[in-house]
Amino acid sequence: MITGIKGTRRIRRATAVAVTSGAMLATGALTAAPAQAVTAPSIVAKGGYVMNNSSGTSLFTKAADTKRSTGSTTKIMTAKVVLAQSNLNLDSKVTIQKAYSDYIVSKGASSAHLIVGDKVTVRQLLYGLMLPSGCDAAYALADKYGTGSTRAKRVANFIGKMNTAAKNLGLKNTHFDSFDGIGSGSNYSTPRDLTKIASSAMKNSTFRTVVKTKSYTAKTITKTGSTRTMGTWTNTNGLLSSYSGTIGVKTGSGPEAKYCLVFAATRNGKTVIGTVLASTSIPQRETDAKKLLSYGFAKLG
């Protein structure tokens, strides 16, 4: 009997604890911290910005309006300007010039390994621009879509179009002096401005398709008219493989720029977009970006 009573007491105690725990769980659910009370993360990058892509509402700022070198994140605007051309034909072919190849060599720049004399479509050049971050592809596009009697004039005109596009977006802290981010000291933007450029570019379906592509193999036409299968271009944006919902957009790096990343992801129908500038390494810029994306989604609830 005594054992039975003890057993009953134990059961009652266990039930009471379970009920109390349940009540606490229920209360916890009801009194969960509101979305805006989520703790802001700490990032290593010197500058950072995140916004709700649909409303443009800021979700995180760290030196968001401080001008910095942007490295190859500049190529977001290069692509945006190309895609804004009237009567754009993505299947139009561009013949690769020796000047593009010489430029890559002289600058020690990132390359899509385009081959002199090959005919490459504008669509392919956009993949070569955004996935392996080909400065040769950037040069080819600037040469094609700039206006002028010489290559130098065409390139200058194209960079002018990049600056006009920045002004049209109302950006006051952005200036381009190059088509690829390898500038001469006055190629800069801010985390907020770059995020706005990317958000605008993402309205274009071709841009969205390109920047979410992990790898792409172009088939170009050689001087003799045969088909060349290029080496596969792999997207330098590691978030596409490591952060669920990632839809873009572009990496950047350089001696002055350090390690940059403009990023976007969609979860539960909500898109968060942002930028980190001047992080310390490739893994660190991705860690910074993941923290900011997760924070952005937590804020949106």
C-alpha positions as protocol buffer text, in pm:
chain_id: "A"
residue {
  index: 1
  type: MET
  ca { x: 0 y: 0 z: 0 }
}
residue {
  index: 2
  type: ILE
  ca { x: 274 y: 241 z: 101 }
}
residue {
  index: 3
  type: THR
  ca { x: 459 y: 167 z: -221 }
}
residue {
  index: 4
  type: GLY
  ca { x: 136 y: 229 z: -412 }
}
residue {
  index: 5
  type: ILE
  ca { x: 88 y: 566 z: -242 }
}
residue {
  index: 6
  type: LYS
  ca { x: 446 y: 668 z: -317 }
}
residue {
  index: 7
  type: GLY
  ca { x: 393 y: 563 z: -677 }
}
residue {
  index: 8
  type: THR
  ca { x: 72 y: 765 z: -696 }
}
residue {
  index: 9
  type: ARG
  ca { x: 245 y: 1069 z: -546 }
}
residue {
  index: 10
  type: ARG
  ca { x: 523 y: 1037 z: -802 }
}
residue {
  index: 11
  type: ILE
  ca { x: 266 y: 1021 z: -1083 }
}
residue {
  index: 12
  type: ARG
  ca { x: 82 y: 1323 z: -942 }
}
residue {
  index: 13
  type: ARG
  ca { x: 409 y: 1515 z: -910 }
}
residue {
  index: 14
  type: ALA
  ca { x: 507 y: 1424 z: -1265 }
}
residue {
  index: 15
  type: THR
  ca { x: 166 y: 1529 z: -1391 }
}
residue {
  index: 16
  type: ALA
  ca { x: 190 y: 1858 z: -1203 }
}
residue {
  index: 17
  type: VAL
  ca { x: 535 y: 1926 z: -1347 }
}
residue {
  index: 18
  type: ALA
  ca { x: 412 y: 1839 z: -1696 }
}
residue {
  index: 19
  type: VAL
  ca { x: 109 y: 2069 z: -1659 }
}
residue {
  index: 20
  type: THR
  ca { x: 326 y: 2350 z: -1523 }
}
residue {
  index: 21
  type: SER
  ca { x: 580 y: 2302 z: -1803 }
}
residue {
  index: 22
  type: GLY
  ca { x: 299 y: 2303 z: -2056 }
}
residue {
  index: 23
  type: ALA
  ca { x: 160 y: 2624 z: -1908 }
}
residue {
  index: 24
  type: MET
  ca { x: 506 y: 2781 z: -1923 }
}
residue {
  index: 25
  type: LEU
  ca { x: 552 y: 2669 z: -2282 }
}
residue {
  index: 26
  type: ALA
  ca { x: 214 y: 2808 z: -2376 }
}
residue {
  index: 27
  type: THR
  ca { x: 287 y: 3135 z: -2196 }
}
residue {
  index: 28
  type: GLY
  ca { x: 630 y: 3151 z: -2361 }
}
residue {
  index: 29
  type: ALA
  ca { x: 467 y: 3115 z: -2699 }
}
residue {
  index: 30
  type: LEU
  ca { x: 222 y: 3392 z: -2621 }
}
residue {
  index: 31
  type: THR
  ca { x: 482 y: 3629 z: -2480 }
}
residue {
  index: 32
  type: ALA
  ca { x: 757 y: 3563 z: -2739 }
}
residue {
  index: 33
  type: ALA
  ca { x: 974 y: 3868 z: -2805 }
}
residue {
  index: 34
  type: PRO
  ca { x: 831 y: 4080 z: -3086 }
}
residue {
  index: 35
  type: ALA
  ca { x: 1012 y: 4051 z: -3420 }
}
residue {
  index: 36
  type: GLN
  ca { x: 1175 y: 4393 z: -3390 }
}
residue {
  index: 37
  type: ALA
  ca { x: 1344 y: 4291 z: -3063 }
}
residue {
  index: 38
  type: VAL
  ca { x: 1572 y: 4035 z: -3233 }
}
residue {
  index: 39
  type: THR
  ca { x: 1932 y: 4104 z: -3131 }
}
residue {
  index: 40
  type: ALA
  ca { x: 2136 y: 4266 z: -3409 }
}
residue {
  index: 41
  type: PRO
  ca { x: 2437 y: 4057 z: -3509 }
}
residue {
  index: 42
  type: SER
  ca { x: 2799 y: 4163 z: -3497 }
}
residue {
  index: 43
  type: ILE
  ca { x: 2984 y: 4144 z: -3831 }
}
residue {
  index: 44
  type: VAL
  ca { x: 3353 y: 4168 z: -3913 }
}
residue {
  index: 45
  type: ALA
  ca { x: 3297 y: 4363 z: -4237 }
}
residue {
  index: 46
  type: LYS
  ca { x: 3355 y: 4737 z: -4199 }
}
residue {
  index: 47
  type: GLY
  ca { x: 3027 y: 4818 z: -4369 }
}
residue {
  index: 48
  type: GLY
  ca { x: 2693 y: 4640 z: -4390 }
}
residue {
  index: 49
  type: TYR
  ca { x: 2334 y: 4702 z: -4490 }
}
residue {
  index: 50
  type: VAL
  ca { x: 2022 y: 4489 z: -4524 }
}
residue {
  index: 51
  type: MET
  ca { x: 1673 y: 4579 z: -4639 }
}
residue {
  index: 52
  type: ASN
  ca { x: 1335 y: 4426 z: -4709 }
}
residue {
  index: 53
  type: ASN
  ca { x: 1347 y: 4400 z: -5087 }
}
residue {
  index: 54
  type: SER
  ca { x: 975 y: 4454 z: -5141 }
}
residue {
  index: 55
  type: SER
  ca { x: 937 y: 4769 z: -4927 }
}
residue {
  index: 56
  type: GLY
  ca { x: 1291 y: 4907 z: -4921 }
}
residue {
  index: 57
  type: THR
  ca { x: 1274 y: 4924 z: -4540 }
}
residue {
  index: 58
  type: SER
  ca { x: 1614 y: 4915 z: -4368 }
}
residue {
  index: 59
  type: LEU
  ca { x: 1667 y: 4614 z: -4142 }
}
residue {
  index: 60
  type: PHE
  ca { x: 2036 y: 4656 z: -4049 }
}
residue {
  index: 61
  type: THR
  ca { x: 2299 y: 4926 z: -4089 }
}
residue {
  index: 62
  type: LYS
  ca { x: 2672 y: 4944 z: -4010 }
}
residue {
  index: 63
  type: ALA
  ca { x: 2854 y: 5238 z: -4168 }
}
residue {
  index: 64
  type: ALA
  ca { x: 2590 y: 5195 z: -4438 }
}
residue {
  index: 65
  type: ASP
  ca { x: 2663 y: 5532 z: -4601 }
}
residue {
  index: 66
  type: THR
  ca { x: 3042 y: 5527 z: -4579 }
}
residue {
  index: 67
  type: LYS
  ca { x: 3203 y: 5528 z: -4925 }
}
residue {
  index: 68
  type: ARG
  ca { x: 3431 y: 5232 z: -4991 }
}
residue {
  index: 69
  type: SER
  ca { x: 3599 y: 5059 z: -5282 }
}
residue {
  index: 70
  type: THR
  ca { x: 3359 y: 4796 z: -5415 }
}
residue {
  index: 71
  type: GLY
  ca { x: 3575 y: 4555 z: -5615 }
}
residue {
  index: 72
  type: SER
  ca { x: 3381 y: 4340 z: -5859 }
}
residue {
  index: 73
  type: THR
  ca { x: 3043 y: 4415 z: -5700 }
}
residue {
  index: 74
  type: THR
  ca { x: 3074 y: 4704 z: -5950 }
}
residue {
  index: 75
  type: LYS
  ca { x: 2976 y: 4449 z: -6216 }
}
residue {
  index: 76
  type: ILE
  ca { x: 2617 y: 4451 z: -6088 }
}
residue {
  index: 77
  type: MET
  ca { x: 2587 y: 4798 z: -6242 }
}
residue {
  index: 78
  type: THR
  ca { x: 2774 y: 4684 z: -6556 }
}
residue {
  index: 79
  type: ALA
  ca { x: 2509 y: 4414 z: -6608 }
}
residue {
  index: 80
  type: LYS
  ca { x: 2225 y: 4651 z: -6519 }
}
residue {
  index: 81
  type: VAL
  ca { x: 2337 y: 4903 z: -6783 }
}
residue {
  index: 82
  type: VAL
  ca { x: 2368 y: 4634 z: -7051 }
}
residue {
  index: 83
  type: LEU
  ca { x: 2023 y: 4493 z: -6970 }
}
residue {
  index: 84
  type: ALA
  ca { x: 1871 y: 4844 z: -6985 }
}
residue {
  index: 85
  type: GLN
  ca { x: 1978 y: 4897 z: -7350 }
}
residue {
  index: 86
  type: SER
  ca { x: 1689 y: 4957 z: -7585 }
}
residue {
  index: 87
  type: ASN
  ca { x: 1622 y: 4677 z: -7834 }
}
residue {
  index: 88
  type: LEU
  ca { x: 1869 y: 4454 z: -7652 }
}
residue {
  index: 89
  type: ASN
  ca { x: 1941 y: 4129 z: -7834 }
}
residue {
  index: 90
  type: LEU
  ca { x: 2092 y: 3879 z: -7590 }
}
residue {
  index: 91
  type: ASP
  ca { x: 2186 y: 3651 z: -7880 }
}
residue {
  index: 92
  type: SER
  ca { x: 2386 y: 3923 z: -8056 }
}
residue {
  index: 93
  type: LYS
  ca { x: 2749 y: 3812 z: -8099 }
}
residue {
  index: 94
  type: VAL
  ca { x: 3060 y: 3998 z: -7985 }
}
residue {
  index: 95
  type: THR
  ca { x: 3403 y: 3913 z: -8129 }
}
residue {
  index: 96
  type: ILE
  ca { x: 3662 y: 3889 z: -7851 }
}
residue {
  index: 97
  type: GLN
  ca { x: 3945 y: 4137 z: -7909 }
}
residue {
  index: 98
  type: LYS
  ca { x: 4311 y: 4104 z: -7811 }
}
residue {
  index: 99
  type: ALA
  ca { x: 4269 y: 4424 z: -7607 }
}
residue {
  index: 100
  type: TYR
  ca { x: 4039 y: 4241 z: -7363 }
}
residue {
  index: 101
  type: SER
  ca { x: 4292 y: 3964 z: -7315 }
}
residue {
  index: 102
  type: ASP
  ca { x: 4584 y: 4208 z: -7278 }
}
residue {
  index: 103
  type: TYR
  ca { x: 4386 y: 4402 z: -7018 }
}
residue {
  index: 104
  type: ILE
  ca { x: 4335 y: 4092 z: -6802 }
}
residue {
  index: 105
  type: VAL
  ca { x: 4705 y: 4011 z: -6814 }
}
residue {
  index: 106
  type: SER
  ca { x: 4817 y: 4367 z: -6738 }
}
residue {
  index: 107
  type: LYS
  ca { x: 4582 y: 4399 z: -6438 }
}
residue {
  index: 108
  type: GLY
  ca { x: 4617 y: 4044 z: -6306 }
}
residue {
  index: 109
  type: ALA
  ca { x: 4238 y: 4049 z: -6316 }
}
residue {
  index: 110
  type: SER
  ca { x: 3974 y: 3780 z: -6270 }
}
residue {
  index: 111
  type: SER
  ca { x: 3888 y: 3624 z: -6603 }
}
residue {
  index: 112
  type: ALA
  ca { x: 3626 y: 3429 z: -6795 }
}
residue {
  index: 113
  type: HIS
  ca { x: 3917 y: 3301 z: -7012 }
}
residue {
  index: 114
  type: LEU
  ca { x: 3757 y: 3433 z: -7329 }
}
residue {
  index: 115
  type: ILE
  ca { x: 3958 y: 3348 z: -7641 }
}
residue {
  index: 116
  type: VAL
  ca { x: 4061 y: 3614 z: -7892 }
}
residue {
  index: 117
  type: GLY
  ca { x: 3867 y: 3582 z: -8217 }
}
residue {
  index: 118
  type: ASP
  ca { x: 3581 y: 3380 z: -8068 }
}
residue {
  index: 119
  type: LYS
  ca { x: 3227 y: 3507 z: -8118 }
}
residue {
  index: 120
  type: VAL
  ca { x: 3043 y: 3513 z: -7786 }
}
residue {
  index: 121
  type: THR
  ca { x: 2678 y: 3610 z: -7733 }
}
residue {
  index: 122
  type: VAL
  ca { x: 2578 y: 3895 z: -7503 }
}
residue {
  index: 123
  type: ARG
  ca { x: 2393 y: 3643 z: -7286 }
}
residue {
  index: 124
  type: GLN
  ca { x: 2711 y: 3435 z: -7252 }
}
residue {
  index: 125
  type: LEU
  ca { x: 2911 y: 3747 z: -7170 }
}
residue {
  index: 126
  type: LEU
  ca { x: 2668 y: 3825 z: -6886 }
}
residue {
  index: 127
  type: TYR
  ca { x: 2731 y: 3479 z: -6740 }
}
residue {
  index: 128
  type: GLY
  ca { x: 3106 y: 3530 z: -6787 }
}
residue {
  index: 129
  type: LEU
  ca { x: 3074 y: 3867 z: -6614 }
}
residue {
  index: 130
  type: MET
  ca { x: 2872 y: 3756 z: -6311 }
}
residue {
  index: 131
  type: LEU
  ca { x: 2981 y: 3394 z: -6237 }
}
residue {
  index: 132
  type: PRO
  ca { x: 3363 y: 3384 z: -6264 }
}
residue {
  index: 133
  type: SER
  ca { x: 3364 y: 3767 z: -6245 }
}
residue {
  index: 134
  type: GLY
  ca { x: 3536 y: 3799 z: -6581 }
}
residue {
  index: 135
  type: CYS
  ca { x: 3690 y: 4142 z: -6635 }
}
residue {
  index: 136
  type: ASP
  ca { x: 3741 y: 4040 z: -6998 }
}
residue {
  index: 137
  type: ALA
  ca { x: 3363 y: 3992 z: -7029 }
}
residue {
  index: 138
  type: ALA
  ca { x: 3309 y: 4332 z: -6863 }
}
residue {
  index: 139
  type: TYR
  ca { x: 3545 y: 4498 z: -7112 }
}
residue {
  index: 140
  type: ALA
  ca { x: 3370 y: 4329 z: -7406 }
}
residue {
  index: 141
  type: LEU
  ca { x: 3029 y: 4450 z: -7288 }
}
residue {
  index: 142
  type: ALA
  ca { x: 3152 y: 4806 z: -7222 }
}
residue {
  index: 143
  type: ASP
  ca { x: 3310 y: 4816 z: -7568 }
}
residue {
  index: 144
  type: LYS
  ca { x: 2989 y: 4692 z: -7733 }
}
residue {
  index: 145
  type: TYR
  ca { x: 2739 y: 4911 z: -7548 }
}
residue {
  index: 146
  type: GLY
  ca { x: 2939 y: 5231 z: -7518 }
}
residue {
  index: 147
  type: THR
  ca { x: 2919 y: 5490 z: -7799 }
}
residue {
  index: 148
  type: GLY
  ca { x: 3225 y: 5636 z: -7969 }
}
residue {
  index: 149
  type: SER
  ca { x: 3470 y: 5613 z: -8259 }
}
residue {
  index: 150
  type: THR
  ca { x: 3745 y: 5447 z: -8052 }
}
residue {
  index: 151
  type: ARG
  ca { x: 3749 y: 5175 z: -7790 }
}
residue {
  index: 152
  type: ALA
  ca { x: 3862 y: 5424 z: -7524 }
}
residue {
  index: 153
  type: LYS
  ca { x: 3570 y: 5655 z: -7607 }
}
residue {
  index: 154
  type: ARG
  ca { x: 3320 y: 5369 z: -7605 }
}
residue {
  index: 155
  type: VAL
  ca { x: 3441 y: 5249 z: -7266 }
}
residue {
  index: 156
  type: ALA
  ca { x: 3430 y: 5603 z: -7122 }
}
residue {
  index: 157
  type: ASN
  ca { x: 3078 y: 5646 z: -7257 }
}
residue {
  index: 158
  type: PHE
  ca { x: 2968 y: 5316 z: -7102 }
}
residue {
  index: 159
  type: ILE
  ca { x: 3108 y: 5417 z: -6761 }
}
residue {
  index: 160
  type: GLY
  ca { x: 2915 y: 5741 z: -6803 }
}
residue {
  index: 161
  type: LYS
  ca { x: 2599 y: 5534 z: -6846 }
}
residue {
  index: 162
  type: MET
  ca { x: 2681 y: 5353 z: -6519 }
}
residue {
  index: 163
  type: ASN
  ca { x: 2705 y: 5688 z: -6337 }
}
residue {
  index: 164
  type: THR
  ca { x: 2383 y: 5813 z: -6499 }
}
residue {
  index: 165
  type: ALA
  ca { x: 2206 y: 5497 z: -6382 }
}
residue {
  index: 166
  type: ALA
  ca { x: 2332 y: 5558 z: -6027 }
}
residue {
  index: 167
  type: LYS
  ca { x: 2201 y: 5918 z: -6038 }
}
residue {
  index: 168
  type: ASN
  ca { x: 1867 y: 5796 z: -6171 }
}
residue {
  index: 169
  type: LEU
  ca { x: 1837 y: 5571 z: -5865 }
}
residue {
  index: 170
  type: GLY
  ca { x: 1898 y: 5878 z: -5646 }
}
residue {
  index: 171
  type: LEU
  ca { x: 2232 y: 5749 z: -5517 }
}
residue {
  index: 172
  type: LYS
  ca { x: 2455 y: 6025 z: -5384 }
}
residue {
  index: 173
  type: ASN
  ca { x: 2749 y: 5819 z: -5253 }
}
residue {
  index: 174
  type: THR
  ca { x: 2832 y: 5613 z: -5561 }
}
residue {
  index: 175
  type: HIS
  ca { x: 3073 y: 5684 z: -5846 }
}
residue {
  index: 176
  type: PHE
  ca { x: 3219 y: 5456 z: -6112 }
}
residue {
  index: 177
  type: ASP
  ca { x: 3546 y: 5508 z: -6297 }
}
residue {
  index: 178
  type: SER
  ca { x: 3563 y: 5153 z: -6434 }
}
residue {
  index: 179
  type: PHE
  ca { x: 3344 y: 4885 z: -6589 }
}
residue {
  index: 180
  type: ASP
  ca { x: 3473 y: 4612 z: -6356 }
}
residue {
  index: 181
  type: GLY
  ca { x: 3581 y: 4765 z: -6024 }
}
residue {
  index: 182
  type: ILE
  ca { x: 3950 y: 4798 z: -6113 }
}
residue {
  index: 183
  type: GLY
  ca { x: 3938 y: 5175 z: -6097 }
}
residue {
  index: 184
  type: SER
  ca { x: 4190 y: 5454 z: -6061 }
}
residue {
  index: 185
  type: GLY
  ca { x: 4088 y: 5570 z: -5717 }
}
residue {
  index: 186
  type: SER
  ca { x: 3737 y: 5704 z: -5770 }
}
residue {
  index: 187
  type: ASN
  ca { x: 3532 y: 5385 z: -5802 }
}
residue {
  index: 188
  type: TYR
  ca { x: 3326 y: 5368 z: -5485 }
}
residue {
  index: 189
  type: SER
  ca { x: 2986 y: 5305 z: -5335 }
}
residue {
  index: 190
  type: THR
  ca { x: 2828 y: 5227 z: -4998 }
}
residue {
  index: 191
  type: PRO
  ca { x: 2649 y: 4923 z: -4855 }
}
residue {
  index: 192
  type: ARG
  ca { x: 2314 y: 5105 z: -4884 }
}
residue {
  index: 193
  type: ASP
  ca { x: 2372 y: 5224 z: -5241 }
}
residue {
  index: 194
  type: LEU
  ca { x: 2501 y: 4887 z: -5366 }
}
residue {
  index: 195
  type: THR
  ca { x: 2198 y: 4715 z: -5214 }
}
residue {
  index: 196
  type: LYS
  ca { x: 1970 y: 4957 z: -5399 }
}
residue {
  index: 197
  type: ILE
  ca { x: 2157 y: 4896 z: -5727 }
}
residue {
  index: 198
  type: ALA
  ca { x: 2121 y: 4520 z: -5679 }
}
residue {
  index: 199
  type: SER
  ca { x: 1753 y: 4547 z: -5587 }
}
residue {
  index: 200
  type: SER
  ca { x: 1690 y: 4746 z: -5905 }
}
residue {
  index: 201
  type: ALA
  ca { x: 1892 y: 4499 z: -6117 }
}
residue {
  index: 202
  type: MET
  ca { x: 1696 y: 4207 z: -5968 }
}
residue {
  index: 203
  type: LYS
  ca { x: 1379 y: 4343 z: -6131 }
}
residue {
  index: 204
  type: ASN
  ca { x: 1520 y: 4214 z: -6460 }
}
residue {
  index: 205
  type: SER
  ca { x: 1441 y: 3847 z: -6522 }
}
residue {
  index: 206
  type: THR
  ca { x: 1764 y: 3780 z: -6717 }
}
residue {
  index: 207
  type: PHE
  ca { x: 1972 y: 3928 z: -6435 }
}
residue {
  index: 208
  type: ARG
  ca { x: 1786 y: 3714 z: -6178 }
}
residue {
  index: 209
  type: THR
  ca { x: 1844 y: 3400 z: -6385 }
}
residue {
  index: 210
  type: VAL
  ca { x: 2216 y: 3470 z: -6427 }
}
residue {
  index: 211
  type: VAL
  ca { x: 2301 y: 3554 z: -6065 }
}
residue {
  index: 212
  type: LYS
  ca { x: 2130 y: 3249 z: -5916 }
}
residue {
  index: 213
  type: THR
  ca { x: 2312 y: 3011 z: -6157 }
}
residue {
  index: 214
  type: LYS
  ca { x: 2582 y: 2802 z: -5987 }
}
residue {
  index: 215
  type: SER
  ca { x: 2766 y: 2702 z: -6304 }
}
residue {
  index: 216
  type: TYR
  ca { x: 2741 y: 2762 z: -6677 }
}
residue {
  index: 217
  type: THR
  ca { x: 2918 y: 2621 z: -6983 }
}
residue {
  index: 218
  type: ALA
  ca { x: 2927 y: 2845 z: -7289 }
}
residue {
  index: 219
  type: LYS
  ca { x: 2960 y: 2718 z: -7645 }
}
residue {
  index: 220
  type: THR
  ca { x: 3129 y: 2987 z: -7851 }
}
residue {
  index: 221
  type: ILE
  ca { x: 3203 y: 3015 z: -8224 }
}
residue {
  index: 222
  type: THR
  ca { x: 3572 y: 3013 z: -8320 }
}
residue {
  index: 223
  type: LYS
  ca { x: 3744 y: 3211 z: -8597 }
}
residue {
  index: 224
  type: THR
  ca { x: 3703 y: 2914 z: -8831 }
}
residue {
  index: 225
  type: GLY
  ca { x: 3332 y: 2878 z: -8755 }
}
residue {
  index: 226
  type: SER
  ca { x: 3357 y: 2566 z: -8542 }
}
residue {
  index: 227
  type: THR
  ca { x: 3203 y: 2539 z: -8195 }
}
residue {
  index: 228
  type: ARG
  ca { x: 3420 y: 2568 z: -7886 }
}
residue {
  index: 229
  type: THR
  ca { x: 3297 y: 2436 z: -7551 }
}
residue {
  index: 230
  type: MET
  ca { x: 3441 y: 2670 z: -7291 }
}
residue {
  index: 231
  type: GLY
  ca { x: 3560 y: 2560 z: -6949 }
}
residue {
  index: 232
  type: THR
  ca { x: 3271 y: 2571 z: -6703 }
}
residue {
  index: 233
  type: TRP
  ca { x: 3220 y: 2902 z: -6525 }
}
residue {
  index: 234
  type: THR
  ca { x: 3148 y: 2856 z: -6154 }
}
residue {
  index: 235
  type: ASN
  ca { x: 2969 y: 3122 z: -5954 }
}
residue {
  index: 236
  type: THR
  ca { x: 3200 y: 3281 z: -5695 }
}
residue {
  index: 237
  type: ASN
  ca { x: 2902 y: 3337 z: -5463 }
}
residue {
  index: 238
  type: GLY
  ca { x: 2932 y: 3052 z: -5211 }
}
residue {
  index: 239
  type: LEU
  ca { x: 2597 y: 3137 z: -5051 }
}
residue {
  index: 240
  type: LEU
  ca { x: 2420 y: 2972 z: -5343 }
}
residue {
  index: 241
  type: SER
  ca { x: 2537 y: 2637 z: -5205 }
}
residue {
  index: 242
  type: SER
  ca { x: 2548 y: 2713 z: -4834 }
}
residue {
  index: 243
  type: TYR
  ca { x: 2247 y: 2933 z: -4743 }
}
residue {
  index: 244
  type: SER
  ca { x: 1898 y: 2807 z: -4816 }
}
residue {
  index: 245
  type: GLY
  ca { x: 1692 y: 3043 z: -5032 }
}
residue {
  index: 246
  type: THR
  ca { x: 1985 y: 3238 z: -5178 }
}
residue {
  index: 247
  type: ILE
  ca { x: 1901 y: 3394 z: -5516 }
}
residue {
  index: 248
  type: GLY
  ca { x: 2215 y: 3606 z: -5582 }
}
residue {
  index: 249
  type: VAL
  ca { x: 2395 y: 3830 z: -5631 }
}
residue {
  index: 250
  type: LYS
  ca { x: 2772 y: 3916 z: -5660 }
}
residue {
  index: 251
  type: THR
  ca { x: 3109 y: 3889 z: -5491 }
}
residue {
  index: 252
  type: GLY
  ca { x: 3392 y: 4141 z: -5499 }
}
residue {
  index: 253
  type: SER
  ca { x: 3747 y: 4166 z: -5373 }
}
residue {
  index: 254
  type: GLY
  ca { x: 4062 y: 4370 z: -5412 }
}
residue {
  index: 255
  type: PRO
  ca { x: 4360 y: 4514 z: -5225 }
}
residue {
  index: 256
  type: GLU
  ca { x: 4156 y: 4816 z: -5117 }
}
residue {
  index: 257
  type: ALA
  ca { x: 3806 y: 4667 z: -5129 }
}
residue {
  index: 258
  type: LYS
  ca { x: 3908 y: 4361 z: -4921 }
}
residue {
  index: 259
  type: TYR
  ca { x: 3623 y: 4106 z: -4941 }
}
residue {
  index: 260
  type: CYS
  ca { x: 3274 y: 4219 z: -5043 }
}
residue {
  index: 261
  type: LEU
  ca { x: 2944 y: 4046 z: -5107 }
}
residue {
  index: 262
  type: VAL
  ca { x: 2607 y: 4169 z: -5228 }
}
residue {
  index: 263
  type: PHE
  ca { x: 2353 y: 3902 z: -5136 }
}
residue {
  index: 264
  type: ALA
  ca { x: 1983 y: 3820 z: -5156 }
}
residue {
  index: 265
  type: ALA
  ca { x: 1766 y: 3534 z: -5038 }
}
residue {
  index: 266
  type: THR
  ca { x: 1395 y: 3450 z: -5040 }
}
residue {
  index: 267
  type: ARG
  ca { x: 1220 y: 3253 z: -4767 }
}
residue {
  index: 268
  type: ASN
  ca { x: 846 y: 3215 z: -4711 }
}
residue {
  index: 269
  type: GLY
  ca { x: 776 y: 3462 z: -4990 }
}
residue {
  index: 270
  type: LYS
  ca { x: 993 y: 3735 z: -4836 }
}
residue {
  index: 271
  type: THR
  ca { x: 1316 y: 3859 z: -4993 }
}
residue {
  index: 272
  type: VAL
  ca { x: 1600 y: 4009 z: -4792 }
}
residue {
  index: 273
  type: ILE
  ca { x: 1880 y: 4185 z: -4982 }
}
residue {
  index: 274
  type: GLY
  ca { x: 2199 y: 4344 z: -4856 }
}
residue {
  index: 275
  type: THR
  ca { x: 2570 y: 4413 z: -4880 }
}
residue {
  index: 276
  type: VAL
  ca { x: 2885 y: 4366 z: -4677 }
}
residue {
  index: 277
  type: LEU
  ca { x: 3196 y: 4565 z: -4771 }
}
residue {
  index: 278
  type: ALA
  ca { x: 3556 y: 4524 z: -4651 }
}
residue {
  index: 279
  type: SER
  ca { x: 3530 y: 4191 z: -4473 }
}
residue {
  index: 280
  type: THR
  ca { x: 3853 y: 4001 z: -4400 }
}
residue {
  index: 281
  type: SER
  ca { x: 3829 y: 3684 z: -4612 }
}
residue {
  index: 282
  type: ILE
  ca { x: 3602 y: 3486 z: -4844 }
}
residue {
  index: 283
  type: PRO
  ca { x: 3468 y: 3264 z: -4559 }
}
residue {
  index: 284
  type: GLN
  ca { x: 3420 y: 3571 z: -4336 }
}
residue {
  index: 285
  type: ARG
  ca { x: 3222 y: 3772 z: -4590 }
}
residue {
  index: 286
  type: GLU
  ca { x: 2992 y: 3470 z: -4628 }
}
residue {
  index: 287
  type: THR
  ca { x: 2957 y: 3434 z: -4251 }
}
residue {
  index: 288
  type: ASP
  ca { x: 2877 y: 3806 z: -4224 }
}
residue {
  index: 289
  type: ALA
  ca { x: 2619 y: 3779 z: -4502 }
}
residue {
  index: 290
  type: LYS
  ca { x: 2451 y: 3473 z: -4348 }
}
residue {
  index: 291
  type: LYS
  ca { x: 2423 y: 3650 z: -4012 }
}
residue {
  index: 292
  type: LEU
  ca { x: 2262 y: 3950 z: -4179 }
}
residue {
  index: 293
  type: LEU
  ca { x: 2023 y: 3741 z: -4389 }
}
residue {
  index: 294
  type: SER
  ca { x: 1909 y: 3540 z: -4086 }
}
residue {
  index: 295
  type: TYR
  ca { x: 1869 y: 3858 z: -3886 }
}
residue {
  index: 296
  type: GLY
  ca { x: 1670 y: 4016 z: -4169 }
}
residue {
  index: 297
  type: PHE
  ca { x: 1432 y: 3720 z: -4188 }
}
residue {
  index: 298
  type: ALA
  ca { x: 1394 y: 3717 z: -3808 }
}
residue {
  index: 299
  type: LYS
  ca { x: 1302 y: 4088 z: -3816 }
}
residue {
  index: 300
  type: LEU
  ca { x: 1044 y: 4026 z: -4087 }
}
residue {
  index: 301
  type: GLY
  ca { x: 897 y: 3746 z: -3877 }
}
